[in-house]
């Protein structure tokens, strides 16, 4: 689909190690080698295949070292970019990584969390870090929601990347509609998050905030569809970030 839409578009593969609990080294290497054959596979500037496993810490550093060795032996060296759910474990993977990222913090601590992560991993020897951001995080299946305070969680995470010298912005729309992180226009959010993202992406790429040409207004609100203590639909909801 990427190739047919625009040959310039690239896809960076992000194996979900939370779901791939039983995948073997042989299976993952075989899949990555097949993926690497496609012209839309995203590669680093030096030609290495970019691989960004989600929840990298689900497997020990030795597993990933073996995978990188196998890929290189097969003629497909990898730019390994671990994405951590538990950033406290990031230090163990620095020696095999080209950069690193952490999962989102969907509430208004997002900026602080990303800045702290960036400073910590650079001190641990990583060559670069990537700032992760998402508009919000609300998971009905878990009875969990976060207080994003409109666009604040999103913009603070993006600013962390701008101010903290991140090498890239990782805008995570993980599970999209089931976790309310969707960036693409929808019947509820319309183009709000697109427009907000465009401003900060331009700032990140150029190094300066875009010139304001005219006034505009983006309105964000939350429909409170639950009461935290209401068990009528099952277990009570938990609210983070308030």
Secondary structure, 3 states (H helix, E strand, C coil): CHHHHCCCCCECECCECCCCCCCCHHHHHHHHHHHHCCCCECECCCCCEEECCECHHHCCHHHHHHHHHHHHHCCCCEEEEEEECCHHHHHHHHHHCCEEEECCCCCCCHHHHHHHHHHHHHHCCCCCEEEEECCCCEEHHHCEEECCCCCHHHHHHHHHHHHCCCCEEEECCCCHHHCCCCCCCECCCECHHHHHHHHHHHHHHHCCCCCCCCCCCCCCCCCCCCCCCCCCCCCCCEEECC
